[in-house]
């Protein structure tokens, strides 16, 4: 069972990126930069394909990687991840142990202020609790993904109109299509956070964008889920903005879709 990393990066060079990320599997790298180029490298018997495009948007670059994927298991990634030794074998082992799983979500260590989940057990993921997981936790059977027809939104995520949420929409759409998603209490990588290209703090735009996202995710339950989201994360999200104001902004984002 071949695991292939599908990474969305910006302004990178192949050798430095491969070394920094600790890649030890096949990979498709989509490099958002100012040129059109292709390089292929063999590293420790693994095929690394490095595509450079002048286009922008994390959803667009992830979709480009999906189109070029050849592995049995696609493991989504970003350029700020450092993988643990043996990550590919650990991912493959979970799929062998759980043949019913179309997708499995793994732990990736992030800064405490940005932490939205920590997996401690193997369990099924449902539509109502899928919003907490980032794309870098996703490992999916390529055949299931292609059969589902699910792709990443071009409206949400870094470089798009709305700042984030492409991963939540992708995961929910996959579940809605009837595919089975499980969690695994296995840590495969750590995020080495740098300066974000889109995140400017928990400000009005952040909460308005979240309101739009929740409308797409939850329909008529959006404001109930929005309030739950704010209360659960009020220690970080609402450290400077009161919960009531953040909720007003989320509601305003939701209502902008109804005009």
N, C-alpha and C positions, 0 to 999 in steps of 0.2 A: 504494500500500500504506500503510494508515493505522496508525501506532503509537499505542497508548493506554497511558498509565501507570496502573497500579492500585496505589494507595498505602494502607497501613494506618498511621494516625497517632493521636496522643492529645492531646486538649485543644488543638486548633489553631483558628485563624481563617483563612478562605480567602485573603484578600489577602496577609497576611504569609507564609503558607505557600507560595503560588504564587511570590512574589518570592524567598523564601529558597532554594527548591529549584531555581529557574531553569527552571521548566516551560515547554516550548516545543512542546507537543503536546497532543492531547486527553488528558483524565485523569478517572479516577473515584477520588475520595478518600473513604475510610471513616474517619470521625473518632470515636474512642472517647471519649466525654465523659459529661456528665450531663444531656443533653437529646436530644430527638428533633426533627430539623430537616432541611431540604433547601435548598440554594442552588445556582444555576447561573450561571456567568459565562462571558463570551467574552473571551479574552485573545489578542491578535494573530491573530485568526481561528480560535483553538482553543476547543473546548468543554470547560469544566472543571465537572464535577458533584461537589458537595460534600455528602455524606450524614453526618449526625450521629446516633449511636446511643448509648444508655446501656449496651449490652452490652460485655463484655470478652473478650479473647482474640484473638491475632493470627491464628490459624487461622480463627476465625469471621469476622473482618473481611476477610480475603483472599477467603474464599468469597462474602461479600456483594458484593465488588467483581467477582468473576467473573460472578455472576448479572446484573450490570448492564453488563458490558463490551459494547462495540459495535465496537471497532477490529479490524483484521485481525490485528495483533500485540499481545499483552498483555505489558507490561513491568512486572513486580512491583517495588514500591518501599516505602520507609519514609520517615518525615518527617525523618530526619536526613541524607538524601542531598542533595547539590548536583550537578545534572547539568551536563555540559560542553556548550558550544554545539554544535549539530549532532548531538546524541545520537540523535534520532529518525531522521534521515537515515542515520546510521551503522548503526543497527540494521536498518532496512529494506534497506540495501544488502547486508548479510550474508545476508539471506533471499533476495534476488534472485540472489545468486551461488551460493547453496546451496538449490535448490528442493526437495531431498529432506529437508531438516531440518524437523522438527516443532517443535523447541525449540533455541535457541542460547544459550549461556552467555557472559557478558561480564565483563570486569574492572571491579571497583569498588574504589577505593583505601580501605583501612582502616588503623587504627593497627597498627603492627608486632606488638604483643602479641596482637592478635586476628586476625592474618592466617592464613588456612587454605589459600589457593591463590593462584597467579598464572599466568594463561594466557599461554603464549608461542607456541603453534601451534594450527592448526585440526585437531582430531581428534575422533573419536567418543568419547562418554562411555558407560561400561558400569556395571552394577549394583555392581561391586566397587570402583569409584573415584568414586562419585557423592556420597559422604557429606561431601565437603569444601566443597561449594558452597552459598552462602546464597541465599535466595529473591530478593534484590535483583540477582542476576546473571542471573535467568531472563527470557528473552523467548520467548514461545510463540505459535504460531498458534492463534487463538481456535477455529477450526473443529476442529482436532486435539484441543485441550483438552476441548471440549464433547463430542466424539465418544468420548473416552477415559473419561469419567465420573469422572476423578480429581479429588479435592478435598483441601483441607488438613485434617489431623487436628485435632480439638478437644481431644485429650489432651496434645499436645505444643506447646511454644512459649510465648512470653510471655503471662502471664495464664491459663495452663492448669496442669494437675496436674504435668506434667513440664516442666522449664524451657526446653528447646530441642529441635530436631530435626524440627519440622514440615516444614521445607524438604527435608531429606534423604529423609523418608518420601514426600513428594510426588513428588520427582524419581525415586526408585526405582520407585514405583508406575507412573509414566508410562512408564518404560523397560520395566517388566515387561509392560505392555500392548502392547508391540511398537512403540512410537513412537521415532523417531530423534532423538537429541540430540547436538549438536556444540558444541565450544568455538570461540571467536573471540578472537584476541589484540588486542582493541579495548577501550580504557578509556572508559566512558561517564559515570562519576560518581565522586564522592568522598564518603565518609561523614564527617560532622562529629559525632564521638561526643560524647554527653553522658552524664548519669547514667542507667544502665540501670534499667528498671522491674522487671527480674527477676533479673539477674545479681548474685550476692553473693560472687563469688570462686570459686576452685577448691577447694571444700570438699566435705564428705561428700555433701551433697545433689546437688551438681553431678555427682559421679562415679556415684552411685547412679542418677540420672536417665539418665546416659549408658549405664549397663548395661541399663536397660529399653529405651532406644532401640535399642541394638545387637541385642538379642534380636528386636525387631520388624524390623530391617533385614536381619539376616544369619542368623537361625535358629540352626542348630547350629554355625555357624562364628563365632558372636558373640564368644566369648572369644579366639579367635585374632585376630580383627579388633580387639578391644579392646586386646590387648597390643601389636599393631602401632601402633595409634593413640597409646598412651601413650609408646611408645619414640620415635616420630617427633616428638612434641610435648613430650618430657620437659623440655626447656629452659624452657618456659613453664608448661605444666599442672602439672608436678611440681617447680616451683622451691621450694615450701614443703612439699609432701606427697610422700614417697618413692613411686616407681613401684609398689613392692610393695603399699603401703597403698592407693593409688589403684585398683590392680587388684582388691584385696579388695572395695572398695566397689562397683566396677562389677560384680563377680561377685555380690555381695549383691543389687544391683538386678535383675540377670538372674534370680536364683533366686526373687525375690519373685513373679515371674510363674508359677512352677511349683508354688507351694504350693496 
